[in-house]
Structure formats: structure tokens, C-alpha cells
Amino acid sequence: MNGPVVIVGGGVTGLLLAAELGLAGVPAVVLETRTEIAEHSNGMALHGRSLEFLRQRGLADEITAAGIFPWPRTPFAFLWLDLTGADERDHTYAFPQWRLEKILERRAVALGTDLRRGHTVVALDNGPDRATLTVLADGAEYRVEADYVVGCDGEDSVVRRLAGIPFDDGGIDSSYYGVLGDVAFPDGKYPEFAAGLHPNGMFGALPLQAGMLRLMTIQFDAKRPGDDVPVTADELRGAIRRVTDTDPDIGEVRWLSRFGGPTRVAETYRRDRVFLAGDAAHVLYISGTQGLNLGIQDAANLGWKLAAAVKGWAPAGLLDTYHAERHAAGERARTHALAQIALMHPLERVGPLRDMLGHIVGFADVNRHMLKKATAARYAMPGRDDHSLLGEQIGERPLSTPEGETSMAAVLAGGRGVLVDFSGGTVGNEARAWSDRVRIVEARPVVEFGGDGVLVRPDGYVAWVGGEGLLDALRVWFGGFSAGVL
Ligand SMILES: Cc1cc2nc3c(=O)[nH]c(=O)nc-3n(C[C@H](O)[C@H](O)[C@H](O)COP(=O)(O)OP(=O)(O)OC[C@H]3O[C@@H](n4cnc5c(N)ncnc54)[C@H](O)[C@@H]3O)c2cc1C
């Protein structure tokens, strides 16, 4: 059995990548060990910028209908960043990961993905012309050949290991031990959204939905029990007692999970025909709510580039920009995570520094900068770099077209690049030879962009804004022009 792209792992990253490939007309095979999506999950927070991308794929209504609410504040080493008055895209929203997996699974399958649950990858040959995977399903092995394999198989990625890609902690001890329980508290036992740092670690009680809280501890100097030891309510109770020095009432336990380990980023996100995305590429200390959100951005970045390569129009070097852009984002997230750990432990030593920094993040500009830093990526765009939008996610922008009012999200929903022409046709004419890959939309900006047009990549990042350099930007991201459409 063959497929142009085979994705190993059907978590959020793998399912979103499959949906992106399906949208671009390159349905993938997804091999996933789990036979179904369990209705509980570690991840619970989605960033505004992830939501922005999902809105550009028409998924926002489904997410809203499933129940999503903004957090009142967001943690940086438990120095709280204020979200009052912050841009929507800088917010953090509560939305359980498993709900997102269900939405993405439906979309990926509807777009033609061959999703194989109960199929586990056990071997990989990363050959010069094809990659070959050995898969175990129903007690028997079979082989799959692919032009490209993407390891979206999580922290303990088999693909990463078999491709020989190093995944180390950079020589910094960043390990921690966490335990959590999702518990029912019909009488609202803990105050809403309570989380704080104590000498022995962190304890948080975070609302998941009406009557349900997540109780969670993080400790830096306690040993994590082995995976063969089942996690119990007593382990959670003991951890809360150790951190808070109080005897906790933990309500009615519905789900328990143990987590923690070093913060690590893969040395490379690509080796020949093999790519890594999501936790397979990076695992971070959790309290920046970054892991899942980075995975979403990895999938958004890689999907259209892989589709372009399979369809044969990818310009030279396009696939390598995946590593360049996303590995850099992973490294920034690593710094963010390690900075937080350094600001939390040991508390008696870092306390004075926390006091000072707590004061500094109170300044509105610093608060705004920190909020953006935790969630935003800016990619280097070849050519000019003199516009604040270049390399940034385009954001929610209304547009007025001859056909009526619309938005950037709506024109990006087809998953193609978009050139919005504010010049009344001149800019659009220049790009007409790319119209099989780039949608050209004549519009009037409702909010000023500062240019006579804007070129947006399929992942929502701005590649060009007005003035010189449109043809260069088109060539860099969308290849040579196609004479057939002239
Ligand atoms: C307590 C906790 C709280 C967190 N909270 C947040 C948060 O609020 N926000 C946030 O952004 N992140 C959060 N994270 C991180 C987030 O959960 C992960 O980053 C996210 O799960 C990564 O998604 P993924 O799809 O890359 O990997 P995974 O979710 O790990 O999915 C990998 C998939 O691959 C499958 N697989 C593995 N090996 C194979 C194989 N050999 N063959 C076939 N299939 C295989 C697995 O079954 C799994 O389904 C949290 C993490 C923890 C531990």
C-alpha cells in the first residue's frame, strides 16, 4: 500500500496536518495506535492565534458550539499576565484537547484522509526515493511506502527515534513531576481559577466546565513514580498536601494523569523524507500552555508546503523552510519554558527576582509584549522587511469586496494563498499567472493595511505588503508562474 504522505500519530497535530493536506487535494494516510478518542485529555488551553488559524479553516463555529471560554489571566512562571483589554489573539481560551481532536478527525476524514486506528508503526526505512514504514495491526505486520512520512507521534516518537534525530535537553536540568485530577465539585469548593506557587511547587484548581475542576500539582524536587505504578487519588492528594501543606478535599475524581519530564527540542525537524511535528519535535514544561498550540502551528506550516511538493509546484527550498521557521519557533518556546522554570525553583532563591519581575510585568507595554511573545511567531520574509505585518499572522480583518462584505478568514478558508488587491486591479493583474495557486481578491480594506495589496500564505502569514517585490514573493512561496493560466 502506498501514499504520497503518511502521518504517524492522530493527535491534534496529525489530524490537523491530515485535514490541511486533504484541503489541498492530497489526502494522507494517518496511522494511529489509539482505537478511539477518549473524552479526557491533558491539554486544555488554546491560544487566540491558534483559534485564528482554525477560524481561517471555517472551524470557529464548531469550536464555539462545543463550549470555549477565555481564561481571566495567563501564567508566566505564575507571575500572572493580565488579559484585561488584551487583543483577542493574545488571549488564552479553555478548550479541552480531546474536543479539538474530535472536530479535526471529522474534518480530516471528510476531506479524504485514510485514518487507520489501531495501527502502530514499528519500523521505518528512510530511503533515498521512498520511505517505508512497517505497521502492526490486528496482530499482523504490513508495509506502507510513502514519498514523505511525518512523525506526529508525540513525546516518545518512534519516527524520531528510527530516523536517528537527537532529542536532548541541551544539558539543562528542566525535569519536573506533575499529577492532575479532573474532579467534580458540584458545590464549587475551590475559588474560580486559583493557581499559585508554594515553596514545594505549584498547585492549581482550574475550571474545565460547569461543576468540573482540574486539580494539578507541579513539583521540581520530587521523584516521578515509574510508568508501571498506576496513578491514584492518593498520589494526587499526597502531592497537594506536600505543596500546600493542607489536607485537601479533592472531590469526586473522574480522571487522573501523571506528567512531567525535561524540556526538549529535536535537533532537526526534517531528515530526508521524514518530518517531525508537534510533541514529536518538541516537549516543553507545560505552564506556558504552548505544546498543543505549537503543534497546531507546525501542522499549519507544513501542510501546504508538503501538498505543493506532492503536486509538483513547490519552489526550490520550500520544504526546508519548514525546519527554518518551526525549529526556530520551537527554540523560542524552549527558552520561554526554561525561563519559567528558572523563575520558580528554588523559590527561596528566586523570590527576590520574582518580586522585581512581578512589578515589571505590571507595566502595560511589558505585559503586552509578554503575551505576544508566548503565542506569536514572526517568520523572516525574503526581500523587504519594513512593514509591521510582514512575516506575521494576518489576523482577523474585515474586507469589503464588490460581491459584499467578507473577511480575511473567509477568503483563506479554501487553504490557498491569497492576494488581496487594494489597487483596483493593477496588483491583481501582475499576479494573474499564479492564479491557479493564489486566489486573487479585489477588495477595499475596512481597516487600513498600509499598502496597495497584501499576499498571504495558506497558513495565514503575510508574505508581501504593497510596493516593490510582489513577483519575487510569489516566486519564493508559490514557484514559477504557470503559462497555462495567462
Ligand atoms: C498536564 C498537561 C497539560 C497540558 N496543557 C496544555 C495546554 O493547555 N495547552 C497546550 O498547548 N498544550 C498543553 N499540553 C501539551 C499538549 O498536551 C501536547 O503538546 C499535545 O498533546 C501534543 O499533540 P500531538 O498531536 O503533537 O501529540 P500527542 O497528543 O501525543 O499525539 C500523538 C499520537 O501519536 C500516537 N502514536 C504514538 N506512537 C505511535 C506509533 N508508533 N504508531 C501510531 N501512532 C502512534 C499516539 O497514540 C497519539 O495519539 C499539556 C500537556 C500536559 C502533560
The ligand as an SDF file (V2000), in Angstrom:
LIG
                    3D

 53 58  0  0  0  0  0  0  0  0999 V2000
   -0.8110   18.1610   32.0260 C   0  0  0  0  0  0  0  0  0  0  0  0
   -0.6150   18.7270   30.6680 C   0  0  0  0  0  0  0  0  0  0  0  0
   -1.3420   19.8550   30.3170 C   0  0  0  0  0  0  0  0  0  0  0  0
   -1.1440   20.4300   29.0670 C   0  0  0  0  0  0  0  0  0  0  0  0
   -1.8380   21.5430   28.7530 N   0  0  0  0  0  0  0  0  0  0  0  0
   -1.6520   22.1350   27.5560 C   0  0  0  0  0  0  0  0  0  0  0  0
   -2.3750   23.2980   27.2160 C   0  0  0  0  0  0  0  0  0  0  0  0
   -3.2080   23.7570   27.9800 O   0  0  0  0  0  0  0  0  0  0  0  0
   -2.1270   23.8790   26.0070 N   0  0  0  0  0  0  0  0  0  0  0  0
   -1.2020   23.3690   25.1700 C   0  0  0  0  0  0  0  0  0  0  0  0
   -0.9530   23.9660   24.1170 O   0  0  0  0  0  0  0  0  0  0  0  0
   -0.5370   22.2220   25.4390 N   0  0  0  0  0  0  0  0  0  0  0  0
   -0.7460   21.6030   26.6150 C   0  0  0  0  0  0  0  0  0  0  0  0
   -0.0800   20.4490   26.8980 N   0  0  0  0  0  0  0  0  0  0  0  0
    0.7380   19.8210   25.8670 C   0  0  0  0  0  0  0  0  0  0  0  0
   -0.1620   19.0670   24.8700 C   0  0  0  0  0  0  0  0  0  0  0  0
   -0.9940   18.1480   25.5410 O   0  0  0  0  0  0  0  0  0  0  0  0
    0.7060   18.3570   23.8440 C   0  0  0  0  0  0  0  0  0  0  0  0
    1.6060   19.3050   23.3330 O   0  0  0  0  0  0  0  0  0  0  0  0
   -0.1540   17.7610   22.7110 C   0  0  0  0  0  0  0  0  0  0  0  0
   -0.7950   16.5970   23.1320 O   0  0  0  0  0  0  0  0  0  0  0  0
    0.7040   17.4250   21.5050 C   0  0  0  0  0  0  0  0  0  0  0  0
   -0.1230   16.9250   20.4860 O   0  0  0  0  0  0  0  0  0  0  0  0
    0.4840   15.9360   19.3860 P   0  0  0  0  0  0  0  0  0  0  0  0
   -0.6540   15.6330   18.4650 O   0  0  0  0  0  0  0  0  0  0  0  0
    1.7150   16.5320   18.8390 O   0  0  0  0  0  0  0  0  0  0  0  0
    0.9290   14.6540   20.1960 O   0  0  0  0  0  0  0  0  0  0  0  0
    0.0390   13.6220   21.0260 P   0  0  0  0  0  0  0  0  0  0  0  0
   -1.1680   14.2840   21.5910 O   0  0  0  0  0  0  0  0  0  0  0  0
    0.9690   12.9670   21.9780 O   0  0  0  0  0  0  0  0  0  0  0  0
   -0.4560   12.5770   19.9430 O   0  0  0  0  0  0  0  0  0  0  0  0
    0.4520   11.6290   19.4310 C   0  0  0  0  0  0  0  0  0  0  0  0
   -0.3670   10.4880   18.8660 C   0  0  0  0  0  0  0  0  0  0  0  0
    0.5070    9.5520   18.2380 O   0  0  0  0  0  0  0  0  0  0  0  0
    0.0660    8.2440   18.5190 C   0  0  0  0  0  0  0  0  0  0  0  0
    1.2270    7.3470   18.3930 N   0  0  0  0  0  0  0  0  0  0  0  0
    2.3370    7.3080   19.1630 C   0  0  0  0  0  0  0  0  0  0  0  0
    3.2090    6.3980   18.7120 N   0  0  0  0  0  0  0  0  0  0  0  0
    2.6280    5.8180   17.6200 C   0  0  0  0  0  0  0  0  0  0  0  0
    3.0400    4.8040   16.7110 C   0  0  0  0  0  0  0  0  0  0  0  0
    4.2370    4.1850   16.8360 N   0  0  0  0  0  0  0  0  0  0  0  0
    2.1910    4.4520   15.6970 N   0  0  0  0  0  0  0  0  0  0  0  0
    0.9930    5.0760   15.5560 C   0  0  0  0  0  0  0  0  0  0  0  0
    0.5500    6.0390   16.4030 N   0  0  0  0  0  0  0  0  0  0  0  0
    1.3720    6.4140   17.4100 C   0  0  0  0  0  0  0  0  0  0  0  0
   -0.4630    8.3370   19.9350 C   0  0  0  0  0  0  0  0  0  0  0  0
   -1.3850    7.3000   20.2070 O   0  0  0  0  0  0  0  0  0  0  0  0
   -1.1130    9.7080   19.9420 C   0  0  0  0  0  0  0  0  0  0  0  0
   -2.4670    9.6600   19.6070 O   0  0  0  0  0  0  0  0  0  0  0  0
   -0.2420   19.8540   28.1510 C   0  0  0  0  0  0  0  0  0  0  0  0
    0.4650   18.7010   28.4970 C   0  0  0  0  0  0  0  0  0  0  0  0
    0.2780   18.1500   29.7460 C   0  0  0  0  0  0  0  0  0  0  0  0
    1.0410   16.9110   30.0940 C   0  0  0  0  0  0  0  0  0  0  0  0
  1  2  1  0
  2  3  1  0
  2 52  2  0
  3  4  2  0
  4  5  1  0
  4 50  1  0
  5  6  2  0
  6  7  1  0
  6 13  1  0
  7  8  2  0
  7  9  1  0
  9 10  1  0
 10 11  2  0
 10 12  1  0
 12 13  2  0
 13 14  1  0
 14 15  1  0
 14 50  1  0
 15 16  1  0
 16 17  1  0
 16 18  1  0
 18 19  1  0
 18 20  1  0
 20 21  1  0
 20 22  1  0
 22 23  1  0
 23 24  1  0
 24 25  2  0
 24 26  1  0
 24 27  1  0
 27 28  1  0
 28 29  2  0
 28 30  1  0
 28 31  1  0
 31 32  1  0
 32 33  1  0
 33 34  1  0
 33 48  1  0
 34 35  1  0
 35 36  1  0
 35 46  1  0
 36 37  1  0
 36 45  1  0
 37 38  2  0
 38 39  1  0
 39 40  1  0
 39 45  2  0
 40 41  1  0
 40 42  2  0
 42 43  1  0
 43 44  2  0
 44 45  1  0
 46 47  1  0
 46 48  1  0
 48 49  1  0
 50 51  2  0
 51 52  1  0
 52 53  1  0
M  END
$$$$
